Every structure is written in structure tokens, then in C-alpha cells.
Amino acid sequence: MEQTLNKKIMTKKIIILFFTLFVSVSAATAQDIITLKSAEEIKAKVQEIGTDNVKYKKYDNLNGPTYTLVKSDIFMIKYENGEKEVFTAQNQPVQEKQASTPTGSSVQQNDYSQINAMTKRGKVPLREKNYEIGIQLDAGTGWFYVSDSKGNYKDENNGGFIGGGGIFVDIYPQKTDFWLLGAGLSYWWHYYMTDYDYDLSLSYVNWDLYFGGRDPLKISGVKLYAKVGLRLGFLTGATISDANSNSVNAKSDFNSTVFGMMTEWGYPTKHFDFGVKAFWMPTNIYKSGALSGSDLSSGIWGITLTCAYRFSF
């Protein structure tokens, strides 16, 4: 009897919990989003759409005052039912599908020509998707170093060349955001000329995770893109060559994974990004015991010129 009563009480609690969650989610989505041409978003409840302005109440204060916006300042309104209304320079709404607006008017389906013309004038990017996919090529110089536990460098002239390429995907929280989260997968080849009578060749498959910003990100009026993140490298090959061009496979002397940081800054265009990338892999690239000295550590850093092409906008 007691077990049956406990089961009934537990069932009621679960039903109440699910009902509370359902109400919370419904309340969170039952709001209109007004996006301004400045990319600012306002959570609101639209009251009236007039000839030249839009009246609304703030969603978190529905009993408060009524605010008014000029239509020419509005980029788009996303209603609680998912319907979107984009405003052109002529203050006429353009919607993604045939539907009646709150004022009773209807528009043709997917008029992207009007949308694109308006976004160029308003300088607010309208992306058809929340992500962009691209390919990237890099070429530059790097440095392989060995240091002791006190930070004193043992090898100081181990410069070399770096080259690589890969794919990446950038994800934007909203289509008008310039903030992004991204990931990249690439193959990089390193060639270092050491202080000793040998050269070192390394190859890695790198996995990058980063955050940053892109168009319309501007610093001092200059359009830029920026990325800062983490890099995980997986060793695919290591070769040591002596002065007589005799090569030895030294992959067993190196750690299979290395960890570090990366950053990239540059100038974006519609399809291309041109920039500079820097990375630092401070974790040991040599395995423990591979160096003569238990207190020695090793790492690599580099700087490259980079060019990327984006397929999806």
C-alpha cells in the first residue's frame, strides 16, 4: 500500500515537472524579436505596425510603457510563430513565405533581391545559413626549440619552413551576428634546420577549436576578422636527415599528440579571407628520455600567411 502511494506521489511530481518545463519553454519562445540595422536585438511584443513606425512593449515588462521605432531603423521582425518580416528601405516588409502580416498585407515568397539590396545599404549581413564552410592554405616560418626547466634555450637557431592546408566551419549564433564559434581540420608540414648536422622534418594533422568575429567586425573603422583558440596536433611523421642526406624515421622518438594555442587576424571579403596566423605548441614534442637530459623540454611555434575561401554564405 505504501509503495503504491509513493508511486502515485512520484508520478504526480513528474507530471508537474514536465508541465512546468513545457510552460517555461513556451514562455521563452512566445516573444517577438526586433532586429535593428545596428544588429541590436530587442525582445518585444509588437503592438502595432503603422505606416512609418512600429509600436511595441518590452517582453520582460508587458505592463510597462509602449515604445516606438522608426521603420527605417528596423532590419527584421521575427514573430513568436516563427514568421519573419524584413523591412526594405521603402519601409515595406518582405517575408520568407506567403503569409499575412499583423497589418493584414501579404508579400511574395522569398524576395531575396530586395533583402540583399537592403542589407547592403544597412550594412547588416544577411546570411542564408548560420554557418560557413571553407578551405584554407598556410605558408610561413617556424622555430623548433629545446629548453631546460629554467627556461634557458639549448638550441637557438632551429628555424625552418611551415606549410599546410585544410577545411573549417564557422557557426554564428544568429544570421546577423559577427561573433562565431569554429573548428578546423588541417595537415601541416614542418621542416627545421637545427644547430647540429641534421635537419628535422615533422608532419601533423591539427584540430583547431576557436572563437572570434567576422564581418561586420570593425576596429578603428577597419573591417577585420579575428580568431583565437586551441590547437591539438597529431603526429603523422618525423624524419631526421644528416649532412649526407641520409634519412632516419624518428617517429618513435616524438610524442604522438601535442597541444597549444593559435590566433588568426586578417581582412575578409565576400568569399576570401587574407590574414596572418600564429601558433605555439609548448608541450613536449620529444618523448621523455629522447633528449640527453631529464630536465629538457621541447616545443614549436610559427607564423604563417593564410588565405581562405568560403563556400557558404
ZADO-1210 file (C-alpha; in nm, 4 decimals, padded with zeros to 6 digits):
<atoms>
<atom x="00.0000" y="00.0000" z="00.0000" code="MET" pos="1"/>
<atom x="00.2780" y="00.2380" z="00.0960" code="GLU" pos="2"/>
<atom x="00.4730" y="00.1581" z="-00.2233" code="GLN" pos="3"/>
<atom x="00.1625" y="00.2260" z="-00.4346" code="THR" pos="4"/>
<atom x="00.1123" y="00.5602" z="-00.2603" code="LEU" pos="5"/>
<atom x="00.4777" y="00.6556" z="-00.3157" code="ASN" pos="6"/>
<atom x="00.4489" y="00.5672" z="-00.6852" code="LYS" pos="7"/>
<atom x="00.1419" y="00.7893" z="-00.7208" code="LYS" pos="8"/>
<atom x="00.3185" y="01.0788" z="-00.5482" code="ILE" pos="9"/>
<atom x="00.6255" y="01.0333" z="-00.7710" code="MET" pos="10"/>
<atom x="00.4069" y="01.0216" z="-01.0841" code="THR" pos="11"/>
<atom x="00.2359" y="01.3469" z="-00.9850" code="LYS" pos="12"/>
<atom x="00.5729" y="01.5144" z="-00.9258" code="LYS" pos="13"/>
<atom x="00.6983" y="01.4057" z="-01.2673" code="ILE" pos="14"/>
<atom x="00.3807" y="01.5351" z="-01.4362" code="ILE" pos="15"/>
<atom x="00.4119" y="01.8695" z="-01.2549" code="ILE" pos="16"/>
<atom x="00.7814" y="01.8930" z="-01.3501" code="LEU" pos="17"/>
<atom x="00.7140" y="01.8280" z="-01.7198" code="PHE" pos="18"/>
<atom x="00.4251" y="02.0750" z="-01.7177" code="PHE" pos="19"/>
<atom x="00.6479" y="02.3412" z="-01.5598" code="THR" pos="20"/>
<atom x="00.9203" y="02.2800" z="-01.8182" code="LEU" pos="21"/>
<atom x="00.6665" y="02.2966" z="-02.1012" code="PHE" pos="22"/>
<atom x="00.5255" y="02.6259" z="-01.9759" code="VAL" pos="23"/>
<atom x="00.8766" y="02.7685" z="-01.9314" code="SER" pos="24"/>
<atom x="00.9853" y="02.6729" z="-02.2828" code="VAL" pos="25"/>
<atom x="00.6601" y="02.8036" z="-02.4326" code="SER" pos="26"/>
<atom x="00.7015" y="03.1332" z="-02.2489" code="ALA" pos="27"/>
<atom x="01.0601" y="03.1657" z="-02.3614" code="ALA" pos="28"/>
<atom x="00.9675" y="03.1219" z="-02.7282" code="THR" pos="29"/>
<atom x="00.6429" y="03.3243" z="-02.7236" code="ALA" pos="30"/>
<atom x="00.8070" y="03.6552" z="-02.7989" code="GLN" pos="31"/>
<atom x="00.8804" y="03.8760" z="-03.0958" code="ASP" pos="32"/>
<atom x="01.2413" y="03.9586" z="-03.1829" code="ILE" pos="33"/>
<atom x="01.3056" y="04.3015" z="-03.3403" code="ILE" pos="34"/>
<atom x="01.6459" y="04.3214" z="-03.5093" code="THR" pos="35"/>
<atom x="01.7718" y="04.6720" z="-03.5819" code="LEU" pos="36"/>
<atom x="02.0074" y="04.7672" z="-03.8642" code="LYS" pos="37"/>
<atom x="02.2724" y="04.8223" z="-03.5974" code="SER" pos="38"/>
<atom x="02.2437" y="04.4433" z="-03.5282" code="ALA" pos="39"/>
<atom x="02.0875" y="04.5099" z="-03.1871" code="GLU" pos="40"/>
<atom x="01.8095" y="04.2687" z="-03.0930" code="GLU" pos="41"/>
<atom x="01.5035" y="04.3635" z="-02.8835" code="ILE" pos="42"/>
<atom x="01.2833" y="04.1010" z="-02.7182" code="LYS" pos="43"/>
<atom x="00.9379" y="04.2507" z="-02.7516" code="ALA" pos="44"/>
<atom x="00.5663" y="04.2107" z="-02.8031" code="LYS" pos="45"/>
<atom x="00.4694" y="04.4040" z="-03.1162" code="VAL" pos="46"/>
<atom x="00.1554" y="04.6109" z="-03.0563" code="GLN" pos="47"/>
<atom x="00.1077" y="04.7950" z="-03.3853" code="GLU" pos="48"/>
<atom x="00.2768" y="04.8358" z="-03.7238" code="ILE" pos="49"/>
<atom x="00.1977" y="05.1720" z="-03.8730" code="GLY" pos="50"/>
<atom x="00.2915" y="05.3425" z="-04.1970" code="THR" pos="51"/>
<atom x="00.6221" y="05.4797" z="-04.0687" code="ASP" pos="52"/>
<atom x="00.6775" y="05.3236" z="-03.7275" code="ASN" pos="53"/>
<atom x="00.6351" y="05.0155" z="-03.5108" code="VAL" pos="54"/>
<atom x="00.4981" y="05.0206" z="-03.1561" code="LYS" pos="55"/>
<atom x="00.5949" y="04.7533" z="-02.9068" code="TYR" pos="56"/>
<atom x="00.6285" y="04.6649" z="-02.5409" code="LYS" pos="57"/>
<atom x="00.9368" y="04.5127" z="-02.3874" code="LYS" pos="58"/>
<atom x="00.8817" y="04.1429" z="-02.3372" code="TYR" pos="59"/>
<atom x="01.0100" y="04.1470" z="-01.9796" code="ASP" pos="60"/>
<atom x="00.7744" y="04.4369" z="-01.8945" code="ASN" pos="61"/>
<atom x="00.4477" y="04.3823" z="-02.0840" code="LEU" pos="62"/>
<atom x="00.2595" y="04.6088" z="-01.8429" code="ASN" pos="63"/>
<atom x="00.5106" y="04.8881" z="-01.8934" code="GLY" pos="64"/>
<atom x="00.5230" y="05.1749" z="-02.1421" code="PRO" pos="65"/>
<atom x="00.4784" y="05.1394" z="-02.5181" code="THR" pos="66"/>
<atom x="00.7891" y="05.2149" z="-02.7240" code="TYR" pos="67"/>
<atom x="00.8044" y="05.3383" z="-03.0833" code="THR" pos="68"/>
<atom x="01.0662" y="05.2612" z="-03.3505" code="LEU" pos="69"/>
<atom x="01.1015" y="05.4222" z="-03.6915" code="VAL" pos="70"/>
<atom x="01.0703" y="05.1599" z="-03.9655" code="LYS" pos="71"/>
<atom x="01.3854" y="05.2828" z="-04.1372" code="SER" pos="72"/>
<atom x="01.5848" y="05.1720" z="-03.8299" code="ASP" pos="73"/>
<atom x="01.4416" y="04.8191" z="-03.8361" code="ILE" pos="74"/>
<atom x="01.6051" y="04.5344" z="-04.0233" code="PHE" pos="75"/>
<atom x="01.3733" y="04.2447" z="-03.9382" code="MET" pos="76"/>
<atom x="01.0987" y="04.1269" z="-03.7018" code="ILE" pos="77"/>
<atom x="01.0740" y="03.7598" z="-03.6122" code="LYS" pos="78"/>
<atom x="00.7308" y="03.6868" z="-03.4656" code="TYR" pos="79"/>
<atom x="00.6572" y="03.4310" z="-03.1972" code="GLU" pos="80"/>
<atom x="00.5086" y="03.1906" z="-03.4543" code="ASN" pos="81"/>
<atom x="00.8410" y="03.1817" z="-03.6435" code="GLY" pos="82"/>
<atom x="00.7299" y="03.4135" z="-03.9243" code="GLU" pos="83"/>
<atom x="00.9921" y="03.6678" z="-04.0338" code="LYS" pos="84"/>
<atom x="00.9304" y="04.0163" z="-04.1716" code="GLU" pos="85"/>
<atom x="01.2229" y="04.2045" z="-04.3284" code="VAL" pos="86"/>
<atom x="01.1905" y="04.5801" z="-04.3922" code="PHE" pos="87"/>
<atom x="01.3243" y="04.7400" z="-04.7090" code="THR" pos="88"/>
<atom x="01.4433" y="05.0965" z="-04.7492" code="ALA" pos="89"/>
<atom x="01.0901" y="05.1833" z="-04.8659" code="GLN" pos="90"/>
<atom x="00.9568" y="05.0643" z="-04.5265" code="ASN" pos="91"/>
<atom x="00.7748" y="04.7761" z="-04.6928" code="GLN" pos="92"/>
<atom x="00.8006" y="04.4304" z="-04.5328" code="PRO" pos="93"/>
<atom x="00.9441" y="04.1350" z="-04.7220" code="VAL" pos="94"/>
<atom x="00.8672" y="03.7901" z="-04.5816" code="GLN" pos="95"/>
<atom x="01.0165" y="03.4486" z="-04.6443" code="GLU" pos="96"/>
<atom x="00.6797" y="03.2930" z="-04.7311" code="LYS" pos="97"/>
<atom x="00.3345" y="03.3906" z="-04.8489" code="GLN" pos="98"/>
<atom x="00.1557" y="03.4950" z="-04.5295" code="ALA" pos="99"/>
<atom x="-00.0494" y="03.7684" z="-04.3734" code="SER" pos="100"/>
<atom x="00.1383" y="04.0213" z="-04.1608" code="THR" pos="101"/>
<atom x="-00.0114" y="04.1735" z="-03.8461" code="PRO" pos="102"/>
<atom x="-00.1394" y="04.4570" z="-04.0640" code="THR" pos="103"/>
<atom x="-00.3197" y="04.2163" z="-04.2997" code="GLY" pos="104"/>
<atom x="-00.0880" y="04.2620" z="-04.6006" code="SER" pos="105"/>
<atom x="00.0741" y="03.9777" z="-04.7934" code="SER" pos="106"/>
<atom x="00.4007" y="03.9542" z="-04.9853" code="VAL" pos="107"/>
<atom x="00.5585" y="03.7281" z="-05.2428" code="GLN" pos="108"/>
<atom x="00.7680" y="03.4289" z="-05.1466" code="GLN" pos="109"/>
<atom x="01.1479" y="03.4574" z="-05.0816" code="ASN" pos="110"/>
<atom x="01.2144" y="03.8009" z="-05.2322" code="ASP" pos="111"/>
<atom x="01.5858" y="03.7852" z="-05.1591" code="TYR" pos="112"/>
<atom x="01.6737" y="04.0517" z="-05.4178" code="SER" pos="113"/>
<atom x="01.5013" y="04.3132" z="-05.2016" code="GLN" pos="114"/>
<atom x="01.6542" y="04.1690" z="-04.8862" code="ILE" pos="115"/>
<atom x="02.0094" y="04.1745" z="-05.0241" code="ASN" pos="116"/>
<atom x="01.9698" y="04.5304" z="-05.1537" code="ALA" pos="117"/>
<atom x="01.8517" y="04.6441" z="-04.8123" code="MET" pos="118"/>
<atom x="02.1288" y="04.4688" z="-04.6210" code="THR" pos="119"/>
<atom x="02.3949" y="04.6359" z="-04.8356" code="LYS" pos="120"/>
<atom x="02.2510" y="04.9766" z="-04.7516" code="ARG" pos="121"/>
<atom x="02.2063" y="04.8909" z="-04.3853" code="GLY" pos="122"/>
<atom x="02.5489" y="04.7197" z="-04.3624" code="LYS" pos="123"/>
<atom x="02.3973" y="04.4260" z="-04.1730" code="VAL" pos="124"/>
<atom x="02.4937" y="04.0866" z="-04.3211" code="PRO" pos="125"/>
<atom x="02.2030" y="03.8570" z="-04.4005" code="LEU" pos="126"/>
<atom x="02.3361" y="03.5034" z="-04.4098" code="ARG" pos="127"/>
<atom x="02.1146" y="03.2373" z="-04.5623" code="GLU" pos="128"/>
<atom x="02.2573" y="02.9920" z="-04.3079" code="LYS" pos="129"/>
<atom x="02.4054" y="03.0119" z="-03.9595" code="ASN" pos="130"/>
<atom x="02.7312" y="02.8536" z="-04.0742" code="TYR" pos="131"/>
<atom x="03.0027" y="02.8920" z="-04.3357" code="GLU" pos="132"/>
<atom x="03.2308" y="02.6201" z="-04.4739" code="ILE" pos="133"/>
<atom x="03.5654" y="02.6848" z="-04.6371" code="GLY" pos="134"/>
<atom x="03.9159" y="02.5709" z="-04.7279" code="ILE" pos="135"/>
<atom x="04.2394" y="02.7324" z="-04.6136" code="GLN" pos="136"/>
<atom x="04.6068" y="02.7359" z="-04.7177" code="LEU" pos="137"/>
<atom x="04.9004" y="02.8456" z="-04.4988" code="ASP" pos="138"/>
<atom x="05.2711" y="02.9093" z="-04.5596" code="ALA" pos="139"/>
<atom x="05.5322" y="03.0670" z="-04.3334" code="GLY" pos="140"/>
<atom x="05.8194" y="03.0136" z="-04.0948" code="THR" pos="141"/>
<atom x="05.8602" y="02.8404" z="-03.7614" code="GLY" pos="142"/>
<atom x="06.1006" y="02.7603" z="-03.4818" code="TRP" pos="143"/>
<atom x="06.1787" y="02.4317" z="-03.3089" code="PHE" pos="144"/>
<atom x="06.3323" y="02.4763" z="-02.9641" code="TYR" pos="145"/>
<atom x="06.4798" y="02.2772" z="-02.6761" code="VAL" pos="146"/>
<atom x="06.4961" y="02.4349" z="-02.3303" code="SER" pos="147"/>
<atom x="06.5748" y="02.3329" z="-01.9724" code="ASP" pos="148"/>
<atom x="06.3469" y="02.3562" z="-01.6689" code="SER" pos="149"/>
<atom x="06.4640" y="02.7136" z="-01.6026" code="LYS" pos="150"/>
<atom x="06.3580" y="02.8308" z="-01.9485" code="GLY" pos="151"/>
<atom x="06.7106" y="02.8541" z="-02.0915" code="ASN" pos="152"/>
<atom x="06.7204" y="02.7655" z="-02.4605" code="TYR" pos="153"/>
<atom x="06.9736" y="02.4995" z="-02.5613" code="LYS" pos="154"/>
<atom x="06.9183" y="02.5301" z="-02.9369" code="ASP" pos="155"/>
<atom x="06.8730" y="02.8847" z="-03.0634" code="GLU" pos="156"/>
<atom x="06.8928" y="02.8600" z="-03.4426" code="ASN" pos="157"/>
<atom x="06.6423" y="02.5930" z="-03.5326" code="ASN" pos="158"/>
<atom x="06.4387" y="02.7916" z="-03.7816" code="GLY" pos="159"/>
<atom x="06.2534" y="02.6435" z="-04.0724" code="GLY" pos="160"/>
<atom x="05.9564" y="02.6421" z="-04.3066" code="PHE" pos="161"/>
<atom x="05.5913" y="02.5555" z="-04.2482" code="ILE" pos="162"/>
<atom x="05.3162" y="02.4816" z="-04.4969" code="GLY" pos="163"/>
<atom x="04.9711" y="02.3322" z="-04.4779" code="GLY" pos="164"/>
<atom x="04.6040" y="02.3397" z="-04.5636" code="GLY" pos="165"/>
<atom x="04.2661" y="02.2143" z="-04.4524" code="GLY" pos="166"/>
<atom x="03.8952" y="02.2752" z="-04.4089" code="ILE" pos="167"/>
<atom x="03.6974" y="02.4694" z="-04.1500" code="PHE" pos="168"/>
<atom x="03.3426" y="02.5548" z="-04.0437" code="VAL" pos="169"/>
<atom x="03.2296" y="02.8753" z="-03.8687" code="ASP" pos="170"/>
<atom x="02.8991" y="02.8815" z="-03.6799" code="ILE" pos="171"/>
<atom x="02.7109" y="03.2039" z="-03.5993" code="TYR" pos="172"/>
<atom x="02.4549" y="03.2144" z="-03.3133" code="PRO" pos="173"/>
<atom x="02.2295" y="03.4246" z="-03.5395" code="GLN" pos="174"/>
<atom x="02.2399" y="03.5166" z="-03.9086" code="LYS" pos="175"/>
<atom x="02.3151" y="03.8818" z="-03.8298" code="THR" pos="176"/>
<atom x="02.5875" y="03.8124" z="-03.5688" code="ASP" pos="177"/>
<atom x="02.9551" y="03.8727" z="-03.6296" code="PHE" pos="178"/>
<atom x="03.0532" y="03.6549" z="-03.3301" code="TRP" pos="179"/>
<atom x="03.1348" y="03.2998" z="-03.4276" code="LEU" pos="180"/>
<atom x="03.2484" y="02.9618" z="-03.2991" code="LEU" pos="181"/>
<atom x="03.4523" y="02.7446" z="-03.5308" code="GLY" pos="182"/>
<atom x="03.6545" y="02.4298" z="-03.5873" code="ALA" pos="183"/>
<atom x="03.9215" y="02.3405" z="-03.8398" code="GLY" pos="184"/>
<atom x="04.0983" y="02.0247" z="-03.9557" code="LEU" pos="185"/>
<atom x="04.4301" y="02.0650" z="-04.1374" code="SER" pos="186"/>
<atom x="04.7547" y="01.8940" z="-04.2384" code="TYR" pos="187"/>
<atom x="05.0806" y="02.0825" z="-04.1698" code="TRP" pos="188"/>
<atom x="05.4390" y="02.0025" z="-04.2690" code="TRP" pos="189"/>
<atom x="05.7351" y="02.1430" z="-04.0710" code="HIS" pos="190"/>
<atom x="06.0993" y="02.1499" z="-04.1847" code="TYR" pos="191"/>
<atom x="06.3655" y="02.2731" z="-03.9400" code="TYR" pos="192"/>
<atom x="06.7397" y="02.3235" z="-03.9892" code="MET" pos="193"/>
<atom x="06.8977" y="02.2631" z="-03.6478" code="THR" pos="194"/>
<atom x="07.2202" y="02.3777" z="-03.4851" code="ASP" pos="195"/>
<atom x="07.3552" y="02.0290" z="-03.5316" code="TYR" pos="196"/>
<atom x="07.4435" y="01.8493" z="-03.8534" code="ASP" pos="197"/>
<atom x="07.0907" y="01.7286" z="-03.9215" code="TYR" pos="198"/>
<atom x="06.7557" y="01.8578" z="-04.0393" code="ASP" pos="199"/>
<atom x="06.4230" y="01.7709" z="-03.8825" code="LEU" pos="200"/>
<atom x="06.1001" y="01.7106" z="-04.0758" code="SER" pos="201"/>
<atom x="05.7665" y="01.6817" z="-03.8901" code="LEU" pos="202"/>
<atom x="05.4099" y="01.6442" z="-04.0131" code="SER" pos="203"/>
<atom x="05.0920" y="01.6874" z="-03.8100" code="TYR" pos="204"/>
<atom x="04.7164" y="01.6647" z="-03.8527" code="VAL" pos="205"/>
<atom x="04.5820" y="01.9568" z="-03.6498" code="ASN" pos="206"/>
<atom x="04.2405" y="02.0030" z="-03.4904" code="TRP" pos="207"/>
<atom x="04.1590" y="02.3671" z="-03.4078" code="ASP" pos="208"/>
<atom x="03.8738" y="02.4916" z="-03.1878" code="LEU" pos="209"/>
<atom x="03.8299" y="02.8689" z="-03.1715" code="TYR" pos="210"/>
<atom x="03.6008" y="03.1656" z="-03.1233" code="PHE" pos="211"/>
<atom x="03.6175" y="03.5034" z="-03.2955" code="GLY" pos="212"/>
<atom x="03.4409" y="03.7587" z="-03.5076" code="GLY" pos="213"/>
<atom x="03.3908" y="03.8391" z="-03.8744" code="ARG" pos="214"/>
<atom x="03.2134" y="04.0978" z="-04.0944" code="ASP" pos="215"/>
<atom x="03.0814" y="04.3433" z="-03.9796" code="PRO" pos="216"/>
<atom x="03.3512" y="04.3359" z="-03.7064" code="LEU" pos="217"/>
<atom x="03.5465" y="04.6638" z="-03.7265" code="LYS" pos="218"/>
<atom x="03.8358" y="04.8052" z="-03.5253" code="ILE" pos="219"/>
<atom x="03.9023" y="05.1789" z="-03.5706" code="SER" pos="220"/>
<atom x="03.6828" y="05.1703" z="-03.8805" code="GLY" pos="221"/>
<atom x="03.8805" y="04.8902" z="-04.0474" code="VAL" pos="222"/>
<atom x="03.6922" y="04.5720" z="-04.1380" code="LYS" pos="223"/>
<atom x="03.8666" y="04.2716" z="-03.9816" code="LEU" pos="224"/>
<atom x="03.8188" y="03.9124" z="-03.8801" code="TYR" pos="225"/>
<atom x="03.9787" y="03.7516" z="-03.5764" code="ALA" pos="226"/>
<atom x="04.0112" y="03.4031" z="-03.4273" code="LYS" pos="227"/>
<atom x="04.1621" y="03.2818" z="-03.1001" code="VAL" pos="228"/>
<atom x="04.1614" y="02.9208" z="-02.9892" code="GLY" pos="229"/>
<atom x="04.3255" y="02.5911" z="-02.9061" code="LEU" pos="230"/>
<atom x="04.5197" y="02.3514" z="-03.1276" code="ARG" pos="231"/>
<atom x="04.5629" y="01.9766" z="-03.0879" code="LEU" pos="232"/>
<atom x="04.8235" y="01.8204" z="-03.3155" code="GLY" pos="233"/>
<atom x="04.8519" y="01.4500" z="-03.4069" code="PHE" pos="234"/>
<atom x="05.1962" y="01.3425" z="-03.5301" code="LEU" pos="235"/>
<atom x="05.1879" y="01.1606" z="-03.8650" code="THR" pos="236"/>
<atom x="05.5606" y="01.1570" z="-03.9459" code="GLY" pos="237"/>
<atom x="05.9084" y="01.2508" z="-03.8185" code="ALA" pos="238"/>
<atom x="06.2309" y="01.2224" z="-04.0180" code="THR" pos="239"/>
<atom x="06.5892" y="01.3230" z="-03.9337" code="ILE" pos="240"/>
<atom x="06.8333" y="01.3828" z="-04.2200" code="SER" pos="241"/>
<atom x="07.2107" y="01.4227" z="-04.1839" code="ASP" pos="242"/>
<atom x="07.4507" y="01.6308" z="-04.3925" code="ALA" pos="243"/>
<atom x="07.4836" y="01.3452" z="-04.6418" code="ASN" pos="244"/>
<atom x="07.1052" y="01.3343" z="-04.6965" code="SER" pos="245"/>
<atom x="07.0723" y="01.0064" z="-04.5092" code="ASN" pos="246"/>
<atom x="06.7263" y="00.9929" z="-04.3543" code="SER" pos="247"/>
<atom x="06.6092" y="00.8083" z="-04.0446" code="VAL" pos="248"/>
<atom x="06.2496" y="00.7545" z="-03.9375" code="ASN" pos="249"/>
<atom x="06.2400" y="00.9096" z="-03.5902" code="ALA" pos="250"/>
<atom x="05.8659" y="00.8984" z="-03.5253" code="LYS" pos="251"/>
<atom x="05.9171" y="00.6715" z="-03.2222" code="SER" pos="252"/>
<atom x="06.1196" y="00.9493" z="-03.0508" code="ASP" pos="253"/>
<atom x="05.8322" y="01.2001" z="-03.0648" code="PHE" pos="254"/>
<atom x="05.5045" y="01.2271" z="-02.8766" code="ASN" pos="255"/>
<atom x="05.2036" y="01.1335" z="-03.0878" code="SER" pos="256"/>
<atom x="04.9989" y="01.4368" z="-02.9712" code="THR" pos="257"/>
<atom x="05.0900" y="01.7962" z="-02.8896" code="VAL" pos="258"/>
<atom x="04.8742" y="02.0745" z="-02.7501" code="PHE" pos="259"/>
<atom x="04.8896" y="02.4507" z="-02.7925" code="GLY" pos="260"/>
<atom x="04.7236" y="02.7772" z="-02.8908" code="MET" pos="261"/>
<atom x="04.6530" y="02.9608" z="-03.2150" code="MET" pos="262"/>
<atom x="04.5323" y="03.3016" z="-03.3261" code="THR" pos="263"/>
<atom x="04.4481" y="03.4494" z="-03.6658" code="GLU" pos="264"/>
<atom x="04.3802" y="03.8057" z="-03.7801" code="TRP" pos="265"/>
<atom x="04.3113" y="03.9422" z="-04.1241" code="GLY" pos="266"/>
<atom x="04.0922" y="04.1150" z="-04.3796" code="TYR" pos="267"/>
<atom x="03.7679" y="03.9500" z="-04.5011" code="PRO" pos="268"/>
<atom x="03.5960" y="03.9847" z="-04.8388" code="THR" pos="269"/>
<atom x="03.2747" y="03.8173" z="-04.9561" code="LYS" pos="270"/>
<atom x="03.4441" y="03.4868" z="-05.0437" code="HIS" pos="271"/>
<atom x="03.8099" y="03.5234" z="-04.9373" code="PHE" pos="272"/>
<atom x="03.9926" y="03.5862" z="-04.6101" code="ASP" pos="273"/>
<atom x="04.3523" y="03.7102" z="-04.6153" code="PHE" pos="274"/>
<atom x="04.5373" y="03.7063" z="-04.2853" code="GLY" pos="275"/>
<atom x="04.8237" y="03.6124" z="-04.0568" code="VAL" pos="276"/>
<atom x="04.8164" y="03.3088" z="-03.8269" code="LYS" pos="277"/>
<atom x="05.0396" y="03.2384" z="-03.5270" code="ALA" pos="278"/>
<atom x="05.0599" y="02.9239" z="-03.3140" code="PHE" pos="279"/>
<atom x="05.2578" y="02.7945" z="-03.0175" code="TRP" pos="280"/>
<atom x="05.2883" y="02.4302" z="-02.9126" code="MET" pos="281"/>
<atom x="05.4652" y="02.4437" z="-02.5738" code="PRO" pos="282"/>
<atom x="05.4054" y="02.0791" z="-02.4840" code="THR" pos="283"/>
<atom x="05.6945" y="01.8395" z="-02.5343" code="ASN" pos="284"/>
<atom x="05.7230" y="01.7187" z="-02.8904" code="ILE" pos="285"/>
<atom x="06.0005" y="01.4805" z="-02.7849" code="TYR" pos="286"/>
<atom x="05.9157" y="01.1765" z="-02.5765" code="LYS" pos="287"/>
<atom x="06.0562" y="01.1603" z="-02.2256" code="SER" pos="288"/>
<atom x="06.4109" y="01.0229" z="-02.2420" code="GLY" pos="289"/>
<atom x="06.4621" y="01.1006" z="-02.6096" code="ALA" pos="290"/>
<atom x="06.6679" y="01.4091" z="-02.5186" code="LEU" pos="291"/>
<atom x="07.0046" y="01.3971" z="-02.3435" code="SER" pos="292"/>
<atom x="06.8962" y="01.5484" z="-02.0110" code="GLY" pos="293"/>
<atom x="06.5933" y="01.4693" z="-01.8000" code="SER" pos="294"/>
<atom x="06.5135" y="01.8380" z="-01.7393" code="ASP" pos="295"/>
<atom x="06.4961" y="01.9309" z="-02.1078" code="LEU" pos="296"/>
<atom x="06.1695" y="02.0118" z="-02.2835" code="SER" pos="297"/>
<atom x="06.0871" y="02.0952" z="-02.6445" code="SER" pos="298"/>
<atom x="05.8241" y="02.2765" z="-02.8460" code="GLY" pos="299"/>
<atom x="05.7466" y="02.4590" z="-03.1705" code="ILE" pos="300"/>
<atom x="05.5936" y="02.7885" z="-03.2710" code="TRP" pos="301"/>
<atom x="05.5330" y="02.9553" z="-03.6034" code="GLY" pos="302"/>
<atom x="05.3740" y="03.2357" z="-03.8009" code="ILE" pos="303"/>
<atom x="05.2173" y="03.1976" z="-04.1450" code="THR" pos="304"/>
<atom x="05.0340" y="03.3902" z="-04.4121" code="LEU" pos="305"/>
<atom x="04.6910" y="03.2400" z="-04.4688" code="THR" pos="306"/>
<atom x="04.4272" y="03.2527" z="-04.7411" code="CYS" pos="307"/>
<atom x="04.0785" y="03.1052" z="-04.7053" code="ALA" pos="308"/>
<atom x="03.7854" y="03.0605" z="-04.9404" code="TYR" pos="309"/>
<atom x="03.4289" y="03.0329" z="-04.8050" code="ARG" pos="310"/>
<atom x="03.1703" y="02.8272" z="-04.9934" code="PHE" pos="311"/>
<atom x="02.8528" y="02.9023" z="-04.7956" code="SER" pos="312"/>
<atom x="02.7021" y="03.2420" z="-04.7133" code="PHE" pos="313"/>
</atoms>
